Amino acid sequence: MADGRIDIGFSLERPALWDVDSPSLYLARVSLLDAAGREIDDIVRTFGVRTIALEGTHFVLNGRTIVPRGTHDLSTYFGESLICPGDRAIVTDILLHKGMNATCSRWPSDMRMHYPRIADFADQLGYMLSWTGYFEMWNINPEAEVYARRDVRAM
């Protein structure tokens, strides 16, 4: 067994684009088959079709200029694990922000390492995330450049 990467291409005709007001999502299932064609493993993921770009000083989502309204969310919840908060806490937090008319939050990614449940719920609820390292706000960590390069790609 070894780690590897496989790129799978597919097309969607006229996909419904993901947006904060209409978070259209698709469900993908990819199966790994053995030499005889029997399924030995699979993975199921939701995904949204969207483009986001920075044009000059403006954010552009699906070709439309947007003004992100958001917060810096420390994602620290009373009675919850710092490393793996519960689903209810994550959803409650996102809905609280949406209730304040926010469309995005800057979430720390140092301890949580892009905790996928946060991204899944944000996608489902029409909320954008900016993953960012947390420690570099307080001092220059020797790994700041590594985290910065990772976080920019993840955005």
VEXVEX-616298 format. One line per field, with one value per atom (N, C-alpha, C, O): atom name; residue in three letters; x, z, y; chain. Coordinates in pm, 1 decimal, decimal comma. Each point is the difference from the previous one (the first is absolute). Layout:
N
atom c(CA/...)
res c(ALA/...)
X c(X/...)
Z c(Z/...)
Y c(Y/...)
chain c(A/...)
END
This chain:
155
atom c(N/CA/C/O/N/CA/C/O/N/CA/C/O/N/CA/C/O/N/CA/C/O/N/CA/C/O/N/CA/C/O/N/CA/C/O/N/CA/C/O/N/CA/C/O/N/CA/C/O/N/CA/C/O/N/CA/C/O/N/CA/C/O/N/CA/C/O/N/CA/C/O/N/CA/C/O/N/CA/C/O/N/CA/C/O/N/CA/C/O/N/CA/C/O/N/CA/C/O/N/CA/C/O/N/CA/C/O/N/CA/C/O/N/CA/C/O/N/CA/C/O/N/CA/C/O/N/CA/C/O/N/CA/C/O/N/CA/C/O/N/CA/C/O/N/CA/C/O/N/CA/C/O/N/CA/C/O/N/CA/C/O/N/CA/C/O/N/CA/C/O/N/CA/C/O/N/CA/C/O/N/CA/C/O/N/CA/C/O/N/CA/C/O/N/CA/C/O/N/CA/C/O/N/CA/C/O/N/CA/C/O/N/CA/C/O/N/CA/C/O/N/CA/C/O/N/CA/C/O/N/CA/C/O/N/CA/C/O/N/CA/C/O/N/CA/C/O/N/CA/C/O/N/CA/C/O/N/CA/C/O/N/CA/C/O/N/CA/C/O/N/CA/C/O/N/CA/C/O/N/CA/C/O/N/CA/C/O/N/CA/C/O/N/CA/C/O/N/CA/C/O/N/CA/C/O/N/CA/C/O/N/CA/C/O/N/CA/C/O/N/CA/C/O/N/CA/C/O/N/CA/C/O/N/CA/C/O/N/CA/C/O/N/CA/C/O/N/CA/C/O/N/CA/C/O/N/CA/C/O/N/CA/C/O/N/CA/C/O/N/CA/C/O/N/CA/C/O/N/CA/C/O/N/CA/C/O/N/CA/C/O/N/CA/C/O/N/CA/C/O/N/CA/C/O/N/CA/C/O/N/CA/C/O/N/CA/C/O/N/CA/C/O/N/CA/C/O/N/CA/C/O/N/CA/C/O/N/CA/C/O/N/CA/C/O/N/CA/C/O/N/CA/C/O/N/CA/C/O/N/CA/C/O/N/CA/C/O/N/CA/C/O/N/CA/C/O/N/CA/C/O/N/CA/C/O/N/CA/C/O/N/CA/C/O/N/CA/C/O/N/CA/C/O/N/CA/C/O/N/CA/C/O/N/CA/C/O/N/CA/C/O/N/CA/C/O/N/CA/C/O/N/CA/C/O/N/CA/C/O/N/CA/C/O/N/CA/C/O/N/CA/C/O/N/CA/C/O/N/CA/C/O/N/CA/C/O/N/CA/C/O/N/CA/C/O/N/CA/C/O/N/CA/C/O/N/CA/C/O/N/CA/C/O/N/CA/C/O/N/CA/C/O/N/CA/C/O/N/CA/C/O/N/CA/C/O/N/CA/C/O/N/CA/C/O/N/CA/C/O/N/CA/C/O/N/CA/C/O/N/CA/C/O/N/CA/C/O/N/CA/C/O/N/CA/C/O/N/CA/C/O/N/CA/C/O/N/CA/C/O/N/CA/C/O/N/CA/C/O/N/CA/C/O/N/CA/C/O/N/CA/C/O/N/CA/C/O)
res c(MET/MET/MET/MET/ALA/ALA/ALA/ALA/ASP/ASP/ASP/ASP/GLY/GLY/GLY/GLY/ARG/ARG/ARG/ARG/ILE/ILE/ILE/ILE/ASP/ASP/ASP/ASP/ILE/ILE/ILE/ILE/GLY/GLY/GLY/GLY/PHE/PHE/PHE/PHE/SER/SER/SER/SER/LEU/LEU/LEU/LEU/GLU/GLU/GLU/GLU/ARG/ARG/ARG/ARG/PRO/PRO/PRO/PRO/ALA/ALA/ALA/ALA/LEU/LEU/LEU/LEU/TRP/TRP/TRP/TRP/ASP/ASP/ASP/ASP/VAL/VAL/VAL/VAL/ASP/ASP/ASP/ASP/SER/SER/SER/SER/PRO/PRO/PRO/PRO/SER/SER/SER/SER/LEU/LEU/LEU/LEU/TYR/TYR/TYR/TYR/LEU/LEU/LEU/LEU/ALA/ALA/ALA/ALA/ARG/ARG/ARG/ARG/VAL/VAL/VAL/VAL/SER/SER/SER/SER/LEU/LEU/LEU/LEU/LEU/LEU/LEU/LEU/ASP/ASP/ASP/ASP/ALA/ALA/ALA/ALA/ALA/ALA/ALA/ALA/GLY/GLY/GLY/GLY/ARG/ARG/ARG/ARG/GLU/GLU/GLU/GLU/ILE/ILE/ILE/ILE/ASP/ASP/ASP/ASP/ASP/ASP/ASP/ASP/ILE/ILE/ILE/ILE/VAL/VAL/VAL/VAL/ARG/ARG/ARG/ARG/THR/THR/THR/THR/PHE/PHE/PHE/PHE/GLY/GLY/GLY/GLY/VAL/VAL/VAL/VAL/ARG/ARG/ARG/ARG/THR/THR/THR/THR/ILE/ILE/ILE/ILE/ALA/ALA/ALA/ALA/LEU/LEU/LEU/LEU/GLU/GLU/GLU/GLU/GLY/GLY/GLY/GLY/THR/THR/THR/THR/HIS/HIS/HIS/HIS/PHE/PHE/PHE/PHE/VAL/VAL/VAL/VAL/LEU/LEU/LEU/LEU/ASN/ASN/ASN/ASN/GLY/GLY/GLY/GLY/ARG/ARG/ARG/ARG/THR/THR/THR/THR/ILE/ILE/ILE/ILE/VAL/VAL/VAL/VAL/PRO/PRO/PRO/PRO/ARG/ARG/ARG/ARG/GLY/GLY/GLY/GLY/THR/THR/THR/THR/HIS/HIS/HIS/HIS/ASP/ASP/ASP/ASP/LEU/LEU/LEU/LEU/SER/SER/SER/SER/THR/THR/THR/THR/TYR/TYR/TYR/TYR/PHE/PHE/PHE/PHE/GLY/GLY/GLY/GLY/GLU/GLU/GLU/GLU/SER/SER/SER/SER/LEU/LEU/LEU/LEU/ILE/ILE/ILE/ILE/CYS/CYS/CYS/CYS/PRO/PRO/PRO/PRO/GLY/GLY/GLY/GLY/ASP/ASP/ASP/ASP/ARG/ARG/ARG/ARG/ALA/ALA/ALA/ALA/ILE/ILE/ILE/ILE/VAL/VAL/VAL/VAL/THR/THR/THR/THR/ASP/ASP/ASP/ASP/ILE/ILE/ILE/ILE/LEU/LEU/LEU/LEU/LEU/LEU/LEU/LEU/HIS/HIS/HIS/HIS/LYS/LYS/LYS/LYS/GLY/GLY/GLY/GLY/MET/MET/MET/MET/ASN/ASN/ASN/ASN/ALA/ALA/ALA/ALA/THR/THR/THR/THR/CYS/CYS/CYS/CYS/SER/SER/SER/SER/ARG/ARG/ARG/ARG/TRP/TRP/TRP/TRP/PRO/PRO/PRO/PRO/SER/SER/SER/SER/ASP/ASP/ASP/ASP/MET/MET/MET/MET/ARG/ARG/ARG/ARG/MET/MET/MET/MET/HIS/HIS/HIS/HIS/TYR/TYR/TYR/TYR/PRO/PRO/PRO/PRO/ARG/ARG/ARG/ARG/ILE/ILE/ILE/ILE/ALA/ALA/ALA/ALA/ASP/ASP/ASP/ASP/PHE/PHE/PHE/PHE/ALA/ALA/ALA/ALA/ASP/ASP/ASP/ASP/GLN/GLN/GLN/GLN/LEU/LEU/LEU/LEU/GLY/GLY/GLY/GLY/TYR/TYR/TYR/TYR/MET/MET/MET/MET/LEU/LEU/LEU/LEU/SER/SER/SER/SER/TRP/TRP/TRP/TRP/THR/THR/THR/THR/GLY/GLY/GLY/GLY/TYR/TYR/TYR/TYR/PHE/PHE/PHE/PHE/GLU/GLU/GLU/GLU/MET/MET/MET/MET/TRP/TRP/TRP/TRP/ASN/ASN/ASN/ASN/ILE/ILE/ILE/ILE/ASN/ASN/ASN/ASN/PRO/PRO/PRO/PRO/GLU/GLU/GLU/GLU/ALA/ALA/ALA/ALA/GLU/GLU/GLU/GLU/VAL/VAL/VAL/VAL/TYR/TYR/TYR/TYR/ALA/ALA/ALA/ALA/ARG/ARG/ARG/ARG/ARG/ARG/ARG/ARG/ASP/ASP/ASP/ASP/VAL/VAL/VAL/VAL/ARG/ARG/ARG/ARG/ALA/ALA/ALA/ALA/MET/MET/MET/MET)
X c(84,8/-84,8/89,0/100,7/-138,5/73,6/-99,1/-105,9/142,3/-82,8/11,8/105,2/-210,4/2,0/-109,5/-86,5/91,2/-101,1/-56,5/73,4/-204,0/-68,3/-91,5/-80,2/91,7/-89,5/-107,9/29,4/-154,3/-113,3/-74,3/-45,2/33,0/-72,1/-144,4/-29,7/-58,3/-140,4/-58,2/59,9/-175,3/-63,7/-143,8/-68,5/26,6/-138,4/-54,4/58,2/-167,9/-59,5/-84,5/-87,8/114,3/-73,0/-18,5/-113,3/221,8/-14,2/-62,3/19,6/-93,3/-50,5/119,2/61,2/-28,6/116,9/-28,6/-109,5/211,3/-8,9/6,5/80,4/-163,9/-1,4/-45,1/-62,3/92,5/-40,9/-151,9/-51,6/-21,1/-146,0/-61,6/-116,7/193,2/-49,3/115,4/64,3/-38,1/116,3/-24,3/-12,6/6,2/-22,3/120,1/114,2/-140,8/105,9/-28,4/-114,9/220,7/-8,3/63,1/82,2/-120,8/52,9/80,2/-50,4/175,3/85,5/34,5/27,7/-30,0/43,0/103,4/-25,7/142,9/108,5/30,9/19,3/-14,9/26,1/135,2/40,4/28,1/124,6/-33,4/-57,9/95,7/-31,0/127,6/107,3/-119,1/116,5/12,5/-79,0/177,0/25,8/-118,9/-16,7/-66,7/-117,0/-122,5/-106,5/121,5/-111,5/-89,2/-105,8/146,8/-78,8/37,7/117,2/-217,9/24,0/69,5/-45,5/156,7/70,7/1,7/31,6/-65,5/-6,6/-74,8/-8,3/-45,6/-62,1/10,0/28,6/-52,9/-1,6/-115,4/-23,4/-47,6/-114,1/26,7/31,6/-44,3/24,0/-103,0/-43,6/6,1/-80,1/95,5/109,3/-153,1/80,5/-91,5/-108,6/154,6/-71,0/82,8/123,0/-191,1/67,9/0,1/-105,6/225,1/12,0/138,7/93,9/-83,4/131,3/6,7/-97,5/211,1/21,1/135,6/97,4/-92,4/122,8/14,4/-95,9/215,4/29,4/38,5/102,0/-182,1/27,6/24,7/-92,4/218,6/36,4/-21,9/62,7/-151,7/-30,8/-137,1/-52,9/-3,9/-135,8/-0,6/74,7/-160,9/-25,6/-108,8/-97,2/115,0/-96,5/-40,9/83,5/-212,7/-54,4/-87,6/-99,8/137,0/-74,4/-19,3/-105,7/208,3/-5,0/-69,9/-12,8/-32,9/-73,8/81,8/43,3/-22,3/74,1/-79,5/-119,6/187,9/-65,4/82,0/119,4/-184,6/67,7/-18,7/-107,7/212,2/-13,5/-26,4/67,7/-165,8/-30,1/27,7/-68,0/166,9/32,9/70,5/8,9/41,0/58,2/129,7/33,7/36,6/110,4/-56,5/-21,9/-1,3/-63,7/106,7/69,4/-55,9/99,6/-46,1/78,7/-205,8/-61,1/33,9/33,5/-42,7/18,2/-137,2/-55,7/2,0/-135,5/1,9/70,8/-147,5/-8,0/-38,8/-98,6/175,6/-29,9/34,6/-33,4/99,8/34,2/150,8/77,7/-38,4/141,8/55,5/-64,8/184,2/63,9/41,2/0,0/34,4/51,9/-110,8/13,0/-121,5/-106,0/-136,2/-62,4/15,6/-129,5/-113,6/11,9/-121,0/-115,4/-75,9/9,3/-84,5/-76,9/-97,1/-12,0/-57,4/-99,3/66,4/-55,5/172,7/71,0/40,4/-13,6/62,3/41,6/-119,4/6,9/-116,2/-118,3/-59,9/-37,3/27,5/-54,1/82,7/-55,4/186,6/89,1/-19,8/-11,8/8,1/-19,0/-135,4/-8,9/-96,8/-133,0/-6,6/-70,1/141,7/6,6/61,3/-51,4/160,8/64,5/-90,4/-11,4/-52,7/-92,0/-115,2/-47,3/2,3/-105,6/41,8/-84,6/215,7/52,9/34,4/66,4/-112,2/20,5/144,5/42,5/32,8/136,4/-6,0/-91,2/189,6/8,2/126,6/15,7/74,2/126,4/64,2/-34,5/127,6/79,7/141,9/24,9/66,2/138,8/10,8/-19,8/50,8/9,6/145,2/71,5/-26,6/137,7/15,2/-92,9/210,0/20,1/123,0/42,5/14,8/121,3/-31,5/55,1/-142,0/-33,2/-95,3/11,6/-104,7/-106,6/39,8/-68,0/174,8/53,7/-109,8/-14,1/-62,5/-106,4/-103,1/-39,5/-2,3/-96,1/-114,1/-77,4/65,2/-92,2/-147,0/-78,4/38,4/-141,3/-40,0/-112,0/202,3/-30,5/-27,4/-97,7/183,3/-17,7/-128,5/-71,4/41,6/-122,3/-124,4/-88,4/82,2/-117,4/-7,4/-108,9/221,8/0,0/-53,4/-80,6/125,3/-49,4/-150,9/-70,5/21,3/-143,3/-82,7/-113,4/169,7/-74,7/24,4/-54,5/135,3/24,6/89,4/-30,5/140,9/90,0/142,5/41,3/33,1/136,9/98,7/-23,3/134,1/104,6/132,0/30,9/43,8/138,6/83,9/6,1/59,0/85,3/127,8/58,9/-16,4/123,6/67,0/-66,5/196,6/73,8/-26,9/-25,0/30,0/-35,8/123,2/0,5/102,9/113,8/76,2/59,5/-59,3/84,0/-48,2/72,9/-194,5/-47,0/78,3/15,3/33,9/62,8/152,4/62,6/-4,3/144,8/34,4/-83,8/203,8/41,4/50,0/106,1/-183,4/33,3/89,6/-19,7/115,9/86,7/-75,7/50,0/-169,5/-77,7/-105,6/-84,7/88,5/-101,3/-8,7/-109,9/223,3/-0,2/-65,5/-72,7/98,5/-60,9/-151,4/-72,7/24,4/-144,1/-60,7/-108,6/175,9/-53,4/-16,2/-103,0/202,4/-10,2/-115,1/-72,3/54,8/-107,5/-135,9/-91,8/79,5/-129,6/-44,8/-119,0/210,6/-35,9/-56,6/-101,4/163,7/-52,4/-137,9/-88,8/71,1/-126,1/-116,0/-115,0/144,9/-107,2/-60,7/-92,2)
Z c(0,0/0,0/0,0/70,7/-148,8/-7,0/-26,9/-59,1/103,4/-30,1/-147,5/-60,3/3,0/-140,4/-26,3/84,3/-200,5/-38,7/-134,4/-90,9/80,3/-124,6/-30,6/84,2/-202,4/-44,5/-87,9/-94,4/125,7/-74,5/-61,1/71,1/-200,1/-68,5/-26,9/-21,4/22,4/-33,8/-42,0/24,5/-87,1/-38,6/48,9/12,8/13,4/39,0/-100,3/-19,3/-42,9/-92,2/78,2/77,0/-96,9/64,6/150,1/47,2/27,4/144,1/71,4/-39,1/142,0/87,7/83,2/71,1/-79,7/69,6/148,3/39,2/42,3/144,1/26,6/-61,1/151,3/38,5/145,1/50,3/16,9/140,7/14,7/103,9/-205,5/6,4/-52,2/26,9/-100,7/-58,5/-4,8/-103,8/216,6/7,0/-67,7/66,8/-199,2/-76,1/15,8/-19,9/55,3/19,1/-81,3/-31,3/-1,8/-70,7/87,4/86,8/-110,3/75,2/-95,8/-103,7/140,1/-82,5/79,7/119,8/-189,0/60,1/-93,3/-118,5/174,2/-76,1/65,4/121,3/-203,3/50,5/-49,0/-113,2/200,1/-34,1/-22,7/86,0/-203,9/-35,6/-2,7/-31,2/64,0/-11,9/-145,6/-85,2/57,5/-137,4/-61,1/-121,9/206,5/-49,7/-15,4/-40,9/74,0/-13,0/121,7/-5,2/116,4/123,8/78,2/9,1/46,3/79,0/130,8/73,3/-45,4/124,8/92,0/118,4/-172,9/82,3/-78,3/-122,7/194,6/-68,3/88,0/119,4/-181,2/71,4/-56,9/-120,9/207,8/-40,5/49,9/117,2/-205,5/36,5/-68,5/-111,8/180,4/-63,9/-50,3/53,5/-157,2/-52,1/-67,3/-47,4/44,5/-68,3/-118,5/3,2/-107,0/-118,1/11,5/5,2/-1,3/15,1/-42,3/-3,7/-27,3/-18,5/93,6/16,4/43,5/81,3/-39,6/-14,1/-3,5/-46,3/67,6/53,0/-56,5/46,7/-123,0/-63,1/28,9/-115,2/52,0/42,2/-45,9/60,6/149,4/67,7/-16,7/143,1/26,9/110,5/-210,4/13,5/-3,9/-75,7/159,1/-5,3/-104,1/-8,4/-69,9/-104,9/18,5/-7,4/31,6/16,8/-120,9/-23,5/-52,7/-119,7/-97,6/-61,6/48,0/-94,4/53,2/-72,4/196,8/59,6/115,3/88,8/-90,2/108,0/129,5/3,5/102,6/130,6/103,7/-18,2/124,9/115,6/115,4/59,4/-27,3/110,5/131,2/32,2/41,5/131,3/100,9/0,5/84,3/86,9/127,4/40,3/22,0/132,8/4,6/-92,1/200,3/32,9/107,0/113,8/-150,6/90,2/60,5/-72,3/202,8/65,7/13,2/34,0/-60,8/8,2/130,5/1,2/106,6/134,3/66,4/25,0/3,2/51,3/140,5/27,2/61,5/139,4/6,3/-60,9/134,0/19,7/-118,0/0,6/-102,1/-119,8/-10,0/53,0/-120,2/-26,4/-89,6/-96,7/128,4/-86,2/-133,6/-102,3/102,9/-120,9/-87,4/-122,4/183,5/-78,3/57,9/69,9/-98,3/54,8/-59,5/-110,4/183,8/-44,6/-112,8/-19,8/-53,8/-113,7/40,3/-69,1/181,3/44,1/25,1/-36,5/97,9/27,6/-129,7/-12,1/-83,3/-128,3/-72,2/-44,0/32,1/-71,5/71,5/-64,3/197,4/76,3/-24,2/-16,7/14,7/-22,0/-139,2/-13,7/-88,5/-135,6/-12,8/-58,8/113,6/-7,4/77,2/-41,4/152,6/74,5/-87,7/-5,8/-61,7/-87,4/-117,2/-34,6/-26,3/-109,9/49,2/-72,5/195,4/57,9/20,3/6,9/2,7/11,6/-138,2/-10,8/-94,7/-138,0/-46,8/-93,0/156,5/-44,7/-113,0/-5,7/-83,5/-109,9/8,6/-75,1/166,6/9,2/137,3/72,6/-39,9/121,5/-27,1/-83,8/155,0/0,5/114,8/115,8/-146,6/100,8/16,1/-99,3/221,6/18,7/-47,9/9,7/-61,1/-51,9/59,6/-48,2/150,7/55,3/73,8/-34,9/135,8/74,3/-78,5/3,3/-73,0/-63,8/-137,7/-55,6/0,6/-128,7/-105,6/-61,8/41,9/-100,3/29,1/-88,5/211,8/47,1/-102,6/-16,6/-51,6/-113,2/35,5/-85,4/207,2/35,7/-5,3/-39,9/79,8/-6,3/-145,0/-28,0/-63,7/-141,8/-55,5/-76,9/115,1/-48,0/42,7/-81,4/207,9/48,0/-61,9/-34,4/19,8/-63,4/-142,6/-42,2/-32,0/-136,6/-1,3/-81,5/171,6/3,9/37,2/-45,7/128,1/50,5/-79,8/34,5/-140,3/-80,9/70,7/4,1/51,7/76,3/-49,3/-22,3/5,4/-49,8/116,4/101,2/-117,9/101,4/-58,8/-116,8/199,1/-33,4/105,0/114,6/-152,9/93,6/17,1/-97,9/220,5/21,6/126,8/97,2/-98,6/121,2/107,5/-30,0/152,8/113,1/70,7/43,8/-32,5/83,0/-53,3/78,6/-209,9/-53,2/39,0/-18,4/72,1/46,6/123,3/23,4/55,0/126,8/-8,9/66,5/-146,4/-19,7/-130,6/-58,7/14,7/-124,4/31,0/59,7/-101,0/20,1/-114,5/-112,6/136,0/-109,5/-112,5/-112,2/140,7/-102,4/-64,5/-75,0/102,8/-51,5/-151,8/-55,5/-12,3/-146,6/-52,4/-99,3/166,0/-40,6/13,1/-91,6/205,8/20,0/-97,1/-52,8/28,6/-91,3/-140,3/-63,8/14,9/-133,6/-4,6/-99,5/204,2/5,1/2,5/-71,9/154,5/17,4/-124,5/-31,3/-39,7/-121,9/-101,4/-63,3/45,9/-93,2/45,9/-82,5/213,1/51,2/-18,9/-13,0/11,5/-19,1/-138,6/-34,9)
Y c(-118,0/118,0/124,0/6,0/89,6/125,5/112,4/-21,0/139,6/115,7/31,1/-21,1/70,0/38,5/100,5/23,5/34,8/97,0/-42,0/-38,8/47,2/-31,0/117,2/40,3/13,6/106,6/-60,7/-73,4/104,3/-53,3/117,3/89,7/-90,4/107,0/-39,5/-117,5/213,6/-22,7/133,8/104,6/-107,7/125,3/5,6/-101,5/221,8/27,8/101,5/106,8/-140,4/95,8/99,5/-38,9/165,6/109,5/-24,1/-9,4/-0,6/-25,0/119,7/115,0/-144,3/106,1/46,6/-79,7/207,2/51,6/20,9/40,5/-69,4/21,9/149,4/70,4/-21,6/141,1/7,6/-93,6/202,5/12,3/1,4/-41,1/87,5/0,9/-128,4/-28,3/-49,1/-124,3/-100,2/-16,0/-51,7/-89,5/-134,8/-102,7/104,1/-122,8/-92,5/41,2/-165,3/-98,4/-125,0/-31,3/-38,8/-127,5/-107,0/29,5/-152,4/-113,1/-88,1/-43,3/17,8/-85,8/-125,3/5,9/-118,7/-126,1/-61,5/-21,3/-6,8/-61,4/-133,7/-8,3/-96,5/-135,1/-50,2/26,3/-98,4/-67,3/-147,3/-66,3/16,8/-137,8/-82,5/51,6/-180,2/-87,8/-46,6/40,5/-124,3/-44,3/-73,2/-0,1/-62,7/-72,8/90,3/-46,2/176,2/93,0/8,0/62,7/-125,6/5,3/126,0/36,5/28,3/120,8/-37,1/-87,8/156,2/-26,6/122,4/-11,2/126,6/120,5/106,5/-5,6/101,9/113,6/123,2/-8,3/122,3/126,2/82,0/0,0/69,0/82,3/142,1/20,2/76,3/139,9/89,8/-27,3/134,0/104,4/107,5/18,5/51,7/110,3/101,3/-33,3/155,7/106,7/47,0/-4,4/49,2/52,9/151,5/63,0/-5,2/145,4/43,6/-79,4/204,4/61,4/119,5/73,3/-55,1/119,4/55,9/-73,9/202,9/63,8/135,6/56,0/-6,2/134,6/80,1/-27,9/126,2/85,7/140,7/69,5/-29,1/127,8/-9,9/-81,4/164,3/-3,9/-61,9/11,6/-76,8/-53,3/-152,6/-62,0/2,7/-143,4/-23,6/75,0/-179,7/-32,2/-146,1/-90,2/67,9/-134,3/-30,2/68,1/-169,7/-39,9/115,6/13,5/69,3/111,8/123,7/98,9/-101,7/112,9/57,7/-73,5/205,6/64,8/-9,3/29,1/-70,1/-11,1/75,9/23,9/12,6/59,1/-98,1/-6,3/-70,5/-95,2/74,4/97,6/-144,8/56,2/-110,1/-102,6/123,3/-110,5/35,5/116,0/-220,7/9,3/-78,7/-74,3/92,6/-89,6/-92,6/41,5/-165,8/-95,7/-89,4/-71,4/74,4/-84,0/-144,3/-88,3/65,0/-133,4/-71,2/-118,4/192,0/-54,4/1,7/106,9/-223,1/-10,7/-56,5/-97,0/156,3/-44,5/-147,2/-41,6/-35,8/-140,4/-89,0/-118,4/172,9/-77,6/-18,9/79,5/-183,8/-24,4/109,8/40,0/8,8/99,4/-60,8/68,5/-194,3/-62,5/-56,9/-2,5/-43,1/-63,0/39,0/-79,8/202,2/41,5/-82,5/-53,2/43,4/-77,4/67,2/121,1/-201,8/50,3/110,2/101,1/-120,8/99,9/134,9/103,6/-103,3/125,6/69,4/121,7/-197,3/58,0/62,7/114,7/-190,3/48,9/120,2/98,1/-104,7/112,8/125,5/108,7/-123,0/113,8/60,2/121,8/-205,8/50,8/69,6/107,8/-169,0/61,3/130,9/92,4/-82,8/125,6/109,8/111,7/-144,5/98,3/38,1/117,6/-217,9/31,5/87,4/87,5/-111,3/81,9/144,9/89,1/-65,6/137,4/56,7/103,1/-171,5/42,5/-15,0/68,5/-157,2/-28,3/-103,0/-82,5/88,7/-96,2/-85,3/-96,3/132,0/-73,5/22,1/93,2/-180,6/14,8/-44,6/-86,6/146,3/-43,3/-99,5/36,6/-161,3/-104,5/-40,8/-13,2/-6,8/-46,4/-143,0/-80,2/49,1/-135,2/-66,4/-105,0/163,2/-59,2/-129,8/-104,5/108,0/-121,8/-88,8/-122,5/183,6/-76,1/-50,6/-86,2/137,0/-46,2/-14,3/-105,5/210,7/1,1/-108,1/-76,0/70,8/-98,9/-13,2/94,4/-207,6/-10,4/16,5/41,7/-72,7/16,0/147,6/32,1/57,9/142,9/39,9/69,6/-113,2/32,9/-62,0/64,5/-188,4/-65,0/77,4/26,4/9,4/73,5/139,1/45,9/21,4/132,2/-9,8/82,9/-184,1/-20,4/-20,3/59,6/-143,5/-29,2/122,1/15,0/71,9/115,0/128,2/104,8/-111,4/119,6/99,8/119,2/-167,1/86,0/-22,2/-113,8/221,4/-10,0/3,7/66,1/-138,8/-4,9/47,9/-23,6/89,7/31,0/-69,8/44,5/-154,3/-72,1/79,5/45,8/-29,4/74,2/-47,4/-35,9/35,9/-33,2/103,5/116,8/-159,0/86,4/54,9/115,1/-195,9/37,1/120,0/73,8/-51,5/106,9/139,3/97,5/-86,5/130,3/44,9/119,9/-214,9/34,7/6,3/82,6/-167,4/4,6/-69,9/-68,4/85,5/-63,5/-140,5/-18,1/-79,4/-139,5/-44,3/45,6/-131,1/-45,1/-70,6/-8,0/-43,0/-69,3/90,4/-48,6/178,3/91,2/-5,2/1,3/-7,3/-3,3/-128,4/3,3/-116,1/-126,9/8,5/-38,6/89,3/12,4/99,9/-23,9/134,0/100,9/-57,3/21,9/-94,3/-59,9/-101,8/-6,2/-72,4/-98,9/70,1/-39,2/142,4/65,4/75,0/0,8/61,5/72,1/-97,9/29,8/-145,4/-100,7/-49,5/-21,3/3,1/-53,4/97,6/-41,9/171,6/97,6/-14,3/73,8)
chain c(A/A/A/A/A/A/A/A/A/A/A/A/A/A/A/A/A/A/A/A/A/A/A/A/A/A/A/A/A/A/A/A/A/A/A/A/A/A/A/A/A/A/A/A/A/A/A/A/A/A/A/A/A/A/A/A/A/A/A/A/A/A/A/A/A/A/A/A/A/A/A/A/A/A/A/A/A/A/A/A/A/A/A/A/A/A/A/A/A/A/A/A/A/A/A/A/A/A/A/A/A/A/A/A/A/A/A/A/A/A/A/A/A/A/A/A/A/A/A/A/A/A/A/A/A/A/A/A/A/A/A/A/A/A/A/A/A/A/A/A/A/A/A/A/A/A/A/A/A/A/A/A/A/A/A/A/A/A/A/A/A/A/A/A/A/A/A/A/A/A/A/A/A/A/A/A/A/A/A/A/A/A/A/A/A/A/A/A/A/A/A/A/A/A/A/A/A/A/A/A/A/A/A/A/A/A/A/A/A/A/A/A/A/A/A/A/A/A/A/A/A/A/A/A/A/A/A/A/A/A/A/A/A/A/A/A/A/A/A/A/A/A/A/A/A/A/A/A/A/A/A/A/A/A/A/A/A/A/A/A/A/A/A/A/A/A/A/A/A/A/A/A/A/A/A/A/A/A/A/A/A/A/A/A/A/A/A/A/A/A/A/A/A/A/A/A/A/A/A/A/A/A/A/A/A/A/A/A/A/A/A/A/A/A/A/A/A/A/A/A/A/A/A/A/A/A/A/A/A/A/A/A/A/A/A/A/A/A/A/A/A/A/A/A/A/A/A/A/A/A/A/A/A/A/A/A/A/A/A/A/A/A/A/A/A/A/A/A/A/A/A/A/A/A/A/A/A/A/A/A/A/A/A/A/A/A/A/A/A/A/A/A/A/A/A/A/A/A/A/A/A/A/A/A/A/A/A/A/A/A/A/A/A/A/A/A/A/A/A/A/A/A/A/A/A/A/A/A/A/A/A/A/A/A/A/A/A/A/A/A/A/A/A/A/A/A/A/A/A/A/A/A/A/A/A/A/A/A/A/A/A/A/A/A/A/A/A/A/A/A/A/A/A/A/A/A/A/A/A/A/A/A/A/A/A/A/A/A/A/A/A/A/A/A/A/A/A/A/A/A/A/A/A/A/A/A/A/A/A/A/A/A/A/A/A/A/A/A/A/A/A/A/A/A/A/A/A/A/A/A/A/A/A/A/A/A/A/A/A/A/A/A/A/A/A/A/A/A/A/A/A/A/A/A/A/A/A/A/A/A/A/A/A/A/A/A/A/A/A/A/A/A/A/A/A/A/A/A/A/A/A/A/A/A/A/A/A/A/A/A/A/A/A/A/A/A/A/A/A/A/A/A/A/A/A/A/A/A/A/A/A/A/A/A/A/A/A/A/A/A)
END
